[in-house]
Amino acid sequence: MRSLVLKIFAPVVLLAVCGSQPVRAQFLHPKVKSKETTISRIVVLPAKVSVVRDSMKGPEGMAAESDELSARVEAMVAEVLSKKKHVTTLPNTAASAEADPQQKYNVADFQTKFDDLLPKIMKKRSDVKKGRFSMGDEVLNLNLEKGTDAIVFIRGEGKKLTGGKTAFRLLVGGTPAYLRLQIGVVDARNGEVLLYTDPILVGDPTTAVDRLRSALEKGFKKLPEVKAL
């Protein structure tokens, strides 16, 4: 019965979560679409995904679960890109204990710069297809491994419902449990935003594995596959 309810209300739910924006939208820079620029070797920066527990008393933070979900999303993005697009994920040297403090600072600085740019991208996402967004060639300061094509930034937010809130929602309506992601892929050489995608899934985000994988596969569907050597 619960499965049937989810199937019936899923389209309405997705529209409620996403507002007027299209579900699982993907926007490619013209150089990527024309295959002038190839994304074959990436570095995935630490994901920032937050989730809250929504009960009859209201929402409350879930710090530990957010950290665990962030790590799972980060790993799943790398897995999906590897298996579906043959994209190689290079190690993020700035995340190692031996990393130079300046390098760690540079990574943190660019995470902040992406946070500043993200609202502008979300407001006019179609401008990614016109090559209008860039983080600048300061990305070279990250000193990434030679041959790195792009840097992946991951943001997201989700909501987990308690049993009481789930029953209440089925009776009177409301937003269900969900996970909504914002993923930007930036050229490692000049800072251009090469791809923006915002996959979404319905259901408990803290337990999502197969649903997460499916959402990401659809979210990167338009990205050209790297030809095997």
FIKOLZA-1660 file (N, C-alpha, C; in steps of 0.1 Angstrom, whole numbers, plus 5000, padded with zeros to 4 digits):
% residues 229
   i   px   py   pz ch aa at
   1 5008 4988 5000  A  M  N
   1 5000 5000 5000  A  M CA
   1 5009 5013 5000  A  M  C
   2 5019 5013 5009  A  R  N
   2 5028 5024 5009  A  R CA
   2 5035 5026 4996  A  R  C
   3 5039 5015 4990  A  S  N
   3 5046 5016 4977  A  S CA
   3 5036 5022 4966  A  S  C
   4 5024 5018 4967  A  L  N
   4 5014 5023 4957  A  L CA
   4 5012 5038 4959  A  L  C
   5 5011 5043 4972  A  V  N
   5 5009 5057 4975  A  V CA
   5 5021 5065 4969  A  V  C
   6 5033 5060 4971  A  L  N
   6 5045 5067 4966  A  L CA
   6 5045 5068 4951  A  L  C
   7 5040 5058 4944  A  K  N
   7 5040 5058 4929  A  K CA
   7 5030 5068 4924  A  K  C
   8 5018 5069 4931  A  I  N
   8 5008 5078 4927  A  I CA
   8 5012 5092 4929  A  I  C
   9 5018 5095 4940  A  F  N
   9 5021 5109 4944  A  F CA
   9 5035 5114 4940  A  F  C
  10 5043 5105 4935  A  A  N
  10 5057 5108 4932  A  A CA
  10 5058 5120 4922  A  A  C
  11 5051 5121 4911  A  P  N
  11 5052 5133 4902  A  P CA
  11 5048 5146 4909  A  P  C
  12 5038 5146 4917  A  V  N
  12 5034 5158 4925  A  V CA
  12 5044 5161 4935  A  V  C
  13 5050 5151 4941  A  V  N
  13 5060 5153 4952  A  V CA
  13 5072 5160 4946  A  V  C
  14 5077 5155 4934  A  L  N
  14 5089 5161 4928  A  L CA
  14 5087 5175 4924  A  L  C
  15 5075 5179 4919  A  L  N
  15 5072 5192 4916  A  L CA
  15 5071 5201 4928  A  L  C
  16 5066 5196 4939  A  A  N
  16 5066 5203 4952  A  A CA
  16 5080 5206 4957  A  A  C
  17 5088 5196 4956  A  V  N
  17 5102 5198 4961  A  V CA
  17 5110 5207 4952  A  V  C
  18 5108 5206 4939  A  C  N
  18 5116 5214 4930  A  C CA
  18 5110 5227 4926  A  C  C
  19 5098 5230 4930  A  G  N
  19 5092 5242 4926  A  G CA
  19 5088 5241 4911  A  G  C
  20 5091 5252 4904  A  S  N
  20 5087 5253 4890  A  S CA
  20 5099 5248 4881  A  S  C
  21 5110 5244 4887  A  Q  N
  21 5121 5239 4879  A  Q CA
  21 5120 5225 4874  A  Q  C
  22 5125 5222 4863  A  P  N
  22 5124 5208 4857  A  P CA
  22 5131 5198 4867  A  P  C
  23 5126 5186 4867  A  V  N
  23 5132 5176 4875  A  V CA
  23 5145 5170 4869  A  V  C
  24 5155 5168 4876  A  R  N
  24 5168 5162 4871  A  R CA
  24 5173 5170 4859  A  R  C
  25 5173 5183 4860  A  A  N
  25 5178 5191 4849  A  A CA
  25 5194 5189 4848  A  A  C
  26 5198 5189 4835  A  Q  N
  26 5213 5189 4833  A  Q CA
  26 5216 5199 4822  A  Q  C
  27 5227 5206 4825  A  F  N
  27 5231 5217 4816  A  F CA
  27 5246 5216 4813  A  F  C
  28 5249 5214 4800  A  L  N
  28 5263 5212 4796  A  L CA
  28 5269 5225 4789  A  L  C
  29 5281 5228 4792  A  H  N
  29 5288 5238 4785  A  H CA
  29 5289 5234 4770  A  H  C
  30 5288 5244 4761  A  P  N
  30 5289 5240 4747  A  P CA
  30 5301 5233 4743  A  P  C
  31 5312 5235 4750  A  K  N
  31 5325 5228 4746  A  K CA
  31 5324 5213 4750  A  K  C
  32 5316 5210 4761  A  V  N
  32 5314 5196 4765  A  V CA
  32 5304 5190 4755  A  V  C
  33 5294 5197 4752  A  K  N
  33 5283 5191 4743  A  K CA
  33 5289 5188 4730  A  K  C
  34 5298 5196 4725  A  S  N
  34 5304 5194 4711  A  S CA
  34 5316 5185 4712  A  S  C
  35 5320 5181 4724  A  K  N
  35 5331 5172 4727  A  K CA
  35 5345 5179 4724  A  K  C
  36 5345 5192 4723  A  E  N
  36 5357 5199 4722  A  E CA
  36 5365 5198 4735  A  E  C
  37 5358 5198 4746  A  T  N
  37 5364 5196 4760  A  T CA
  37 5359 5182 4765  A  T  C
  38 5368 5174 4769  A  T  N
  38 5365 5160 4774  A  T CA
  38 5367 5160 4789  A  T  C
  39 5358 5154 4796  A  I  N
  39 5359 5152 4810  A  I CA
  39 5362 5138 4813  A  I  C
  40 5375 5135 4815  A  S  N
  40 5379 5121 4817  A  S CA
  40 5386 5118 4830  A  S  C
  41 5392 5129 4836  A  R  N
  41 5399 5127 4848  A  R CA
  41 5395 5139 4858  A  R  C
  42 5389 5135 4869  A  I  N
  42 5383 5145 4878  A  I CA
  42 5389 5143 4892  A  I  C
  43 5387 5154 4900  A  V  N
  43 5389 5154 4914  A  V CA
  43 5376 5158 4921  A  V  C
  44 5371 5150 4930  A  V  N
  44 5359 5153 4937  A  V CA
  44 5362 5159 4950  A  V  C
  45 5358 5171 4952  A  L  N
  45 5360 5178 4965  A  L CA
  45 5350 5173 4975  A  L  C
  46 5353 5174 4988  A  P  N
  46 5344 5169 4998  A  P CA
  46 5330 5175 4996  A  P  C
  47 5320 5166 4996  A  A  N
  47 5306 5170 4995  A  A CA
  47 5301 5176 5008  A  A  C
  48 5291 5185 5006  A  K  N
  48 5285 5192 5017  A  K CA
  48 5270 5190 5016  A  K  C
  49 5265 5179 5023  A  V  N
  49 5251 5176 5022  A  V CA
  49 5245 5176 5036  A  V  C
  50 5235 5183 5038  A  S  N
  50 5229 5184 5051  A  S CA
  50 5215 5177 5051  A  S  C
  51 5211 5171 5062  A  V  N
  51 5198 5164 5063  A  V CA
  51 5192 5168 5076  A  V  C
  52 5179 5169 5077  A  V  N
  52 5172 5172 5089  A  V CA
  52 5161 5161 5092  A  V  C
  53 5158 5159 5104  A  R  N
  53 5147 5150 5108  A  R CA
  53 5135 5158 5111  A  R  C
  54 5124 5155 5104  A  D  N
  54 5112 5163 5105  A  D CA
  54 5102 5155 5113  A  D  C
  55 5098 5160 5125  A  S  N
  55 5089 5153 5133  A  S CA
  55 5077 5162 5136  A  S  C
  56 5067 5158 5144  A  M  N
  56 5056 5166 5147  A  M CA
  56 5060 5179 5155  A  M  C
  57 5072 5179 5161  A  K  N
  57 5077 5190 5168  A  K CA
  57 5084 5200 5159  A  K  C
  58 5087 5196 5147  A  G  N
  58 5094 5204 5138  A  G CA
  58 5107 5198 5134  A  G  C
  59 5115 5205 5125  A  P  N
  59 5128 5199 5120  A  P CA
  59 5139 5201 5130  A  P  C
  60 5148 5191 5130  A  E  N
  60 5160 5192 5139  A  E CA
  60 5172 5186 5131  A  E  C
  61 5184 5192 5133  A  G  N
  61 5196 5188 5126  A  G CA
  61 5200 5174 5129  A  G  C
  62 5207 5168 5119  A  M  N
  62 5213 5155 5121  A  M CA
  62 5227 5155 5116  A  M  C
  63 5236 5160 5125  A  A  N
  63 5250 5162 5121  A  A CA
  63 5257 5150 5117  A  A  C
  64 5256 5139 5125  A  A  N
  64 5264 5127 5122  A  A CA
  64 5258 5121 5109  A  A  C
  65 5245 5121 5107  A  E  N
  65 5239 5115 5095  A  E CA
  65 5243 5123 5083  A  E  C
  66 5244 5136 5085  A  S  N
  66 5247 5145 5074  A  S CA
  66 5262 5142 5069  A  S  C
  67 5271 5140 5078  A  D  N
  67 5285 5137 5075  A  D CA
  67 5285 5124 5067  A  D  C
  68 5278 5114 5072  A  E  N
  68 5278 5100 5066  A  E CA
  68 5272 5101 5052  A  E  C
  69 5261 5109 5050  A  L  N
  69 5254 5110 5037  A  L CA
  69 5264 5118 5028  A  L  C
  70 5271 5128 5032  A  S  N
  70 5280 5135 5024  A  S CA
  70 5290 5126 5018  A  S  C
  71 5296 5117 5027  A  A  N
  71 5306 5108 5022  A  A CA
  71 5301 5098 5012  A  A  C
  72 5288 5093 5015  A  R  N
  72 5282 5084 5006  A  R CA
  72 5279 5090 4992  A  R  C
  73 5274 5102 4992  A  V  N
  73 5271 5109 4979  A  V CA
  73 5284 5111 4972  A  V  C
  74 5294 5115 4978  A  E  N
  74 5307 5118 4972  A  E CA
  74 5313 5105 4965  A  E  C
  75 5312 5094 4973  A  A  N
  75 5317 5082 4967  A  A CA
  75 5308 5077 4956  A  A  C
  76 5295 5079 4957  A  M  N
  76 5286 5074 4947  A  M CA
  76 5288 5082 4934  A  M  C
  77 5290 5095 4935  A  V  N
  77 5293 5103 4923  A  V CA
  77 5305 5097 4915  A  V  C
  78 5315 5094 4923  A  A  N
  78 5327 5089 4916  A  A CA
  78 5324 5075 4910  A  A  C
  79 5316 5067 4917  A  E  N
  79 5313 5054 4912  A  E CA
  79 5305 5054 4899  A  E  C
  80 5294 5063 4899  A  V  N
  80 5286 5064 4888  A  V CA
  80 5293 5069 4875  A  V  C
  81 5302 5079 4877  A  L  N
  81 5309 5085 4866  A  L CA
  81 5319 5075 4861  A  L  C
  82 5325 5066 4870  A  S  N
  82 5334 5056 4865  A  S CA
  82 5327 5045 4857  A  S  C
  83 5316 5040 4862  A  K  N
  83 5309 5029 4856  A  K CA
  83 5301 5033 4844  A  K  C
  84 5295 5044 4844  A  K  N
  84 5286 5048 4833  A  K CA
  84 5293 5057 4823  A  K  C
  85 5304 5065 4827  A  K  N
  85 5310 5074 4817  A  K CA
  85 5325 5071 4815  A  K  C
  86 5330 5061 4823  A  H  N
  86 5344 5058 4822  A  H CA
  86 5353 5070 4826  A  H  C
  87 5349 5078 4836  A  V  N
  87 5356 5089 4841  A  V CA
  87 5365 5084 4853  A  V  C
  88 5377 5088 4853  A  T  N
  88 5386 5084 4864  A  T CA
  88 5386 5095 4875  A  T  C
  89 5384 5090 4887  A  T  N
  89 5385 5100 4898  A  T CA
  89 5399 5099 4904  A  T  C
  90 5406 5110 4904  A  L  N
  90 5420 5111 4910  A  L CA
  90 5419 5114 4925  A  L  C
  91 5428 5110 4933  A  P  N
  91 5428 5113 4947  A  P CA
  91 5429 5128 4950  A  P  C
  92 5421 5132 4960  A  N  N
  92 5422 5146 4964  A  N CA
  92 5433 5147 4974  A  N  C
  93 5444 5151 4970  A  T  N
  93 5456 5152 4978  A  T CA
  93 5455 5162 4990  A  T  C
  94 5446 5172 4988  A  A  N
  94 5444 5182 4998  A  A CA
  94 5437 5176 5010  A  A  C
  95 5431 5164 5009  A  A  N
  95 5423 5158 5020  A  A CA
  95 5432 5149 5028  A  A  C
  96 5444 5147 5024  A  S  N
  96 5453 5138 5031  A  S CA
  96 5459 5145 5043  A  S  C
  97 5463 5138 5053  A  A  N
  97 5469 5144 5065  A  A CA
  97 5482 5151 5062  A  A  C
  98 5489 5146 5052  A  E  N
  98 5502 5152 5048  A  E CA
  98 5501 5164 5039  A  E  C
  99 5489 5168 5036  A  A  N
  99 5487 5179 5026  A  A CA
  99 5492 5192 5032  A  A  C
 100 5498 5200 5023  A  D  N
 100 5503 5213 5027  A  D CA
 100 5492 5222 5032  A  D  C
 101 5494 5229 5043  A  P  N
 101 5483 5238 5049  A  P CA
 101 5478 5248 5039  A  P  C
 102 5487 5253 5030  A  Q  N
 102 5482 5263 5020  A  Q CA
 102 5473 5256 5010  A  Q  C
 103 5476 5244 5007  A  Q  N
 103 5467 5237 4997  A  Q CA
 103 5453 5234 5003  A  Q  C
 104 5453 5231 5016  A  K  N
 104 5440 5229 5023  A  K CA
 104 5433 5242 5023  A  K  C
 105 5440 5253 5025  A  Y  N
 105 5433 5266 5025  A  Y CA
 105 5428 5269 5012  A  Y  C
 106 5435 5266 5001  A  N  N
 106 5431 5269 4988  A  N CA
 106 5418 5261 4984  A  N  C
 107 5418 5249 4989  A  V  N
 107 5406 5241 4986  A  V CA
 107 5394 5246 4993  A  V  C
 108 5396 5250 5006  A  A  N
 108 5385 5256 5014  A  A CA
 108 5380 5269 5008  A  A  C
 109 5389 5277 5003  A  D  N
 109 5386 5289 4996  A  D CA
 109 5377 5287 4984  A  D  C
 110 5381 5277 4976  A  F  N
 110 5373 5274 4964  A  F CA
 110 5360 5268 4967  A  F  C
 111 5359 5261 4978  A  Q  N
 111 5346 5256 4982  A  Q CA
 111 5336 5268 4985  A  Q  C
 112 5342 5278 4992  A  T  N
 112 5334 5290 4995  A  T CA
 112 5330 5297 4982  A  T  C
 113 5340 5298 4973  A  K  N
 113 5337 5305 4960  A  K CA
 113 5326 5298 4953  A  K  C
 114 5326 5285 4953  A  F  N
 114 5315 5277 4946  A  F CA
 114 5302 5280 4953  A  F  C
 115 5302 5281 4967  A  D  N
 115 5289 5284 4974  A  D CA
 115 5284 5298 4970  A  D  C
 116 5293 5307 4967  A  D  N
 116 5289 5320 4963  A  D CA
 116 5283 5320 4949  A  D  C
 117 5289 5312 4940  A  L  N
 117 5285 5311 4926  A  L CA
 117 5272 5303 4925  A  L  C
 118 5270 5293 4933  A  L  N
 118 5259 5284 4931  A  L CA
 118 5245 5291 4930  A  L  C
 119 5241 5301 4939  A  P  N
 119 5228 5307 4937  A  P CA
 119 5226 5313 4924  A  P  C
 120 5237 5319 4918  A  K  N
 120 5236 5325 4905  A  K CA
 120 5234 5314 4894  A  K  C
 121 5240 5303 4896  A  I  N
 121 5238 5292 4886  A  I CA
 121 5224 5287 4887  A  I  C
 122 5219 5285 4899  A  M  N
 122 5206 5280 4901  A  M CA
 122 5195 5289 4896  A  M  C
 123 5198 5302 4896  A  K  N
 123 5188 5312 4892  A  K CA
 123 5187 5312 4876  A  K  C
 124 5198 5310 4870  A  K  N
 124 5199 5310 4855  A  K CA
 124 5207 5298 4850  A  K  C
 125 5202 5286 4853  A  R  N
 125 5209 5274 4850  A  R CA
 125 5212 5272 4835  A  R  C
 126 5202 5277 4827  A  S  N
 126 5204 5275 4812  A  S CA
 126 5216 5283 4807  A  S  C
 127 5221 5293 4815  A  D  N
 127 5233 5300 4811  A  D CA
 127 5246 5292 4811  A  D  C
 128 5245 5280 4818  A  V  N
 128 5257 5271 4817  A  V CA
 128 5258 5266 4803  A  V  C
 129 5247 5265 4796  A  K  N
 129 5248 5260 4782  A  K CA
 129 5254 5271 4772  A  K  C
 130 5255 5283 4778  A  K  N
 130 5260 5294 4770  A  K CA
 130 5275 5298 4774  A  K  C
 131 5280 5290 4784  A  G  N
 131 5293 5292 4789  A  G CA
 131 5295 5305 4796  A  G  C
 132 5285 5309 4804  A  R  N
 132 5286 5322 4811  A  R CA
 132 5290 5321 4825  A  R  C
 133 5293 5310 4831  A  F  N
 133 5297 5309 4845  A  F CA
 133 5312 5304 4845  A  F  C
 134 5319 5310 4854  A  S  N
 134 5333 5306 4856  A  S CA
 134 5338 5310 4870  A  S  C
 135 5347 5302 4875  A  M  N
 135 5353 5305 4888  A  M CA
 135 5367 5311 4886  A  M  C
 136 5371 5313 4874  A  G  N
 136 5384 5319 4871  A  G CA
 136 5396 5310 4871  A  G  C
 137 5406 5314 4864  A  D  N
 137 5418 5305 4863  A  D CA
 137 5426 5304 4876  A  D  C
 138 5421 5310 4887  A  E  N
 138 5427 5308 4900  A  E CA
 138 5426 5293 4905  A  E  C
 139 5418 5285 4898  A  V  N
 139 5417 5271 4901  A  V CA
 139 5431 5265 4900  A  V  C
 140 5440 5271 4892  A  L  N
 140 5453 5265 4890  A  L CA
 140 5461 5265 4904  A  L  C
 141 5456 5274 4913  A  N  N
 141 5463 5274 4926  A  N CA
 141 5460 5262 4934  A  N  C
 142 5451 5254 4930  A  L  N
 142 5448 5241 4937  A  L CA
 142 5459 5231 4935  A  L  C
 143 5467 5233 4925  A  N  N
 143 5479 5224 4923  A  N CA
 143 5474 5210 4922  A  N  C
 144 5464 5207 4914  A  L  N
 144 5459 5194 4913  A  L CA
 144 5469 5185 4904  A  L  C
 145 5467 5172 4905  A  E  N
 145 5476 5163 4897  A  E CA
 145 5475 5167 4882  A  E  C
 146 5487 5166 4876  A  K  N
 146 5488 5169 4862  A  K CA
 146 5478 5160 4854  A  K  C
 147 5471 5166 4844  A  G  N
 147 5462 5158 4836  A  G CA
 147 5447 5159 4842  A  G  C
 148 5445 5165 4853  A  T  N
 148 5431 5167 4858  A  T CA
 148 5423 5175 4849  A  T  C
 149 5412 5170 4845  A  D  N
 149 5403 5178 4836  A  D CA
 149 5393 5187 4843  A  D  C
 150 5388 5182 4854  A  A  N
 150 5377 5189 4861  A  A CA
 150 5377 5187 4876  A  A  C
 151 5370 5196 4882  A  I  N
 151 5368 5195 4897  A  I CA
 151 5353 5194 4899  A  I  C
 152 5349 5185 4908  A  V  N
 152 5335 5183 4911  A  V CA
 152 5331 5189 4924  A  V  C
 153 5321 5197 4924  A  F  N
 153 5316 5203 4937  A  F CA
 153 5302 5197 4939  A  F  C
 154 5299 5193 4952  A  I  N
 154 5286 5187 4955  A  I CA
 154 5280 5194 4967  A  I  C
 155 5268 5198 4965  A  R  N
 155 5260 5203 4976  A  R CA
 155 5246 5196 4976  A  R  C
 156 5240 5197 4988  A  G  N
 156 5227 5190 4988  A  G CA
 156 5220 5192 5002  A  G  C
 157 5207 5190 5002  A  E  N
 157 5199 5190 5014  A  E CA
 157 5188 5180 5013  A  E  C
 158 5185 5175 5025  A  G  N
 158 5175 5164 5025  A  G CA
 158 5167 5164 5037  A  G  C
 159 5156 5157 5037  A  K  N
 159 5147 5156 5049  A  K CA
 159 5143 5142 5052  A  K  C
 160 5144 5138 5064  A  K  N
 160 5139 5124 5068  A  K CA
 160 5127 5126 5077  A  K  C
 161 5117 5119 5075  A  L  N
 161 5104 5120 5083  A  L CA
 161 5104 5109 5094  A  L  C
 162 5099 5113 5106  A  T  N
 162 5096 5103 5116  A  T CA
 162 5084 5096 5112  A  T  C
 163 5081 5085 5120  A  G  N
 163 5069 5077 5117  A  G CA
 163 5056 5085 5118  A  G  C
 164 5056 5093 5129  A  G  N
 164 5044 5102 5131  A  G CA
 164 5042 5112 5120  A  G  C
 165 5053 5118 5116  A  K  N
 165 5051 5128 5105  A  K CA
 165 5048 5122 5092  A  K  C
 166 5053 5110 5089  A  T  N
 166 5049 5103 5077  A  T CA
 166 5034 5100 5077  A  T  C
 167 5029 5095 5088  A  A  N
 167 5014 5092 5089  A  A CA
 167 5006 5105 5087  A  A  C
 168 5011 5115 5093  A  F  N
 168 5004 5128 5092  A  F CA
 168 5004 5133 5078  A  F  C
 169 5015 5132 5071  A  R  N
 169 5016 5137 5057  A  R CA
 169 5007 5129 5048  A  R  C
 170 5006 5116 5050  A  L  N
 170 4997 5108 5042  A  L CA
 170 4982 5111 5044  A  L  C
 171 4979 5116 5055  A  L  N
 171 4965 5120 5058  A  L CA
 171 4962 5134 5053  A  L  C
 172 4971 5144 5055  A  V  N
 172 4967 5158 5052  A  V CA
 172 4976 5163 5040  A  V  C
 173 4986 5156 5036  A  G  N
 173 4995 5161 5025  A  G CA
 173 5008 5168 5031  A  G  C
 174 5016 5172 5022  A  G  N
 174 5028 5179 5026  A  G CA
 174 5040 5173 5019  A  G  C
 175 5052 5179 5021  A  T  N
 175 5064 5175 5014  A  T CA
 175 5069 5162 5021  A  T  C
 176 5073 5152 5013  A  P  N
 176 5078 5139 5018  A  P CA
 176 5093 5140 5021  A  P  C
 177 5098 5128 5025  A  A  N
 177 5113 5128 5027  A  A CA
 177 5119 5129 5013  A  A  C
 178 5131 5135 5012  A  Y  N
 178 5137 5137 4999  A  Y CA
 178 5152 5140 5001  A  Y  C
 179 5159 5139 4990  A  L  N
 179 5172 5144 4989  A  L CA
 179 5174 5151 4976  A  L  C
 180 5178 5164 4976  A  R  N
 180 5180 5172 4965  A  R CA
 180 5195 5176 4964  A  R  C
 181 5201 5174 4953  A  L  N
 181 5216 5177 4951  A  L CA
 181 5218 5188 4941  A  L  C
 182 5229 5195 4943  A  Q  N
 182 5233 5205 4933  A  Q CA
 182 5248 5201 4930  A  Q  C
 183 5251 5197 4918  A  I  N
 183 5265 5193 4914  A  I CA
 183 5270 5201 4903  A  I  C
 184 5282 5207 4905  A  G  N
 184 5288 5215 4895  A  G CA
 184 5302 5209 4891  A  G  C
 185 5305 5208 4878  A  V  N
 185 5317 5203 4874  A  V CA
 185 5325 5215 4867  A  V  C
 186 5336 5218 4872  A  V  N
 186 5344 5230 4868  A  V CA
 186 5357 5226 4861  A  V  C
 187 5360 5233 4850  A  D  N
 187 5373 5230 4843  A  D CA
 187 5384 5233 4852  A  D  C
 188 5393 5223 4853  A  A  N
 188 5405 5225 4862  A  A CA
 188 5416 5234 4857  A  A  C
 189 5414 5238 4844  A  R  N
 189 5424 5247 4838  A  R CA
 189 5420 5262 4838  A  R  C
 190 5408 5264 4836  A  N  N
 190 5403 5278 4834  A  N CA
 190 5391 5282 4843  A  N  C
 191 5386 5272 4851  A  G  N
 191 5375 5276 4860  A  G CA
 191 5361 5276 4854  A  G  C
 192 5360 5273 4841  A  E  N
 192 5346 5274 4835  A  E CA
 192 5337 5263 4841  A  E  C
 193 5325 5266 4843  A  V  N
 193 5315 5256 4847  A  V CA
 193 5311 5248 4835  A  V  C
 194 5315 5235 4835  A  L  N
 194 5313 5227 4824  A  L CA
 194 5300 5219 4824  A  L  C
 195 5295 5217 4836  A  L  N
 195 5282 5210 4838  A  L CA
 195 5276 5213 4851  A  L  C
 196 5263 5214 4851  A  Y  N
 196 5255 5216 4863  A  Y CA
 196 5243 5206 4863  A  Y  C
 197 5241 5199 4873  A  T  N
 197 5230 5190 4874  A  T CA
 197 5224 5190 4888  A  T  C
 198 5211 5188 4889  A  D  N
 198 5205 5188 4902  A  D CA
 198 5195 5176 4904  A  D  C
 199 5201 5164 4905  A  P  N
 199 5193 5152 4907  A  P CA
 199 5185 5152 4921  A  P  C
 200 5174 5146 4921  A  I  N
 200 5166 5145 4933  A  I CA
 200 5160 5131 4934  A  I  C
 201 5158 5127 4947  A  L  N
 201 5151 5114 4949  A  L CA
 201 5141 5116 4961  A  L  C
 202 5131 5108 4960  A  V  N
 202 5121 5108 4971  A  V CA
 202 5123 5096 4980  A  V  C
 203 5122 5099 4993  A  G  N
 203 5124 5088 5003  A  G CA
 203 5135 5092 5013  A  G  C
 204 5136 5084 5023  A  D  N
 204 5146 5087 5033  A  D CA
 204 5160 5088 5028  A  D  C
 205 5166 5100 5029  A  P  N
 205 5180 5102 5023  A  P CA
 205 5190 5094 5030  A  P  C
 206 5188 5091 5043  A  T  N
 206 5198 5085 5051  A  T CA
 206 5200 5070 5048  A  T  C
 207 5191 5064 5041  A  T  N
 207 5192 5050 5038  A  T CA
 207 5193 5048 5023  A  T  C
 208 5193 5059 5015  A  A  N
 208 5193 5058 5000  A  A CA
 208 5206 5053 4995  A  A  C
 209 5206 5042 4988  A  V  N
 209 5218 5036 4981  A  V CA
 209 5214 5034 4967  A  V  C
 210 5206 5024 4964  A  D  N
 210 5202 5022 4950  A  D CA
 210 5194 5034 4944  A  D  C
 211 5186 5040 4952  A  R  N
 211 5178 5052 4948  A  R CA
 211 5188 5063 4945  A  R  C
 212 5198 5065 4953  A  L  N
 212 5208 5075 4951  A  L CA
 212 5216 5072 4938  A  L  C
 213 5220 5060 4936  A  R  N
 213 5227 5056 4924  A  R CA
 213 5219 5059 4911  A  R  C
 214 5206 5056 4912  A  S  N
 214 5197 5058 4900  A  S CA
 214 5195 5073 4897  A  S  C
 215 5194 5081 4908  A  A  N
 215 5192 5095 4906  A  A CA
 215 5204 5101 4900  A  A  C
 216 5216 5097 4904  A  L  N
 216 5229 5102 4899  A  L CA
 216 5231 5098 4884  A  L  C
 217 5227 5086 4881  A  E  N
 217 5229 5081 4868  A  E CA
 217 5220 5089 4858  A  E  C
 218 5208 5093 4862  A  K  N
 218 5199 5101 4854  A  K CA
 218 5205 5115 4854  A  K  C
 219 5211 5120 4865  A  G  N
 219 5216 5133 4866  A  G CA
 219 5228 5136 4857  A  G  C
 220 5235 5125 4854  A  F  N
 220 5247 5126 4845  A  F CA
 220 5244 5120 4831  A  F  C
 221 5232 5118 4828  A  K  N
 221 5229 5111 4816  A  K CA
 221 5234 5118 4803  A  K  C
 222 5234 5131 4803  A  K  N
 222 5238 5139 4791  A  K CA
 222 5253 5140 4790  A  K  C
 223 5260 5137 4800  A  L  N
 223 5275 5139 4799  A  L CA
 223 5281 5129 4789  A  L  C
 224 5288 5133 4779  A  P  N
 224 5294 5124 4770  A  P CA
 224 5303 5113 4776  A  P  C
 225 5302 5101 4772  A  E  N
 225 5310 5090 4777  A  E CA
 225 5324 5091 4772  A  E  C
 226 5333 5088 4780  A  V  N
 226 5347 5088 4776  A  V CA
 226 5350 5075 4768  A  V  C
 227 5356 5076 4757  A  K  N
 227 5359 5065 4748  A  K CA
 227 5370 5057 4754  A  K  C
 228 5368 5044 4755  A  A  N
 228 5379 5035 4761  A  A CA
 228 5391 5035 4751  A  A  C
 229 5403 5035 4757  A  L  N
 229 5415 5034 4748  A  L CA
 229 5417 5020 4743  A  L  C
% end
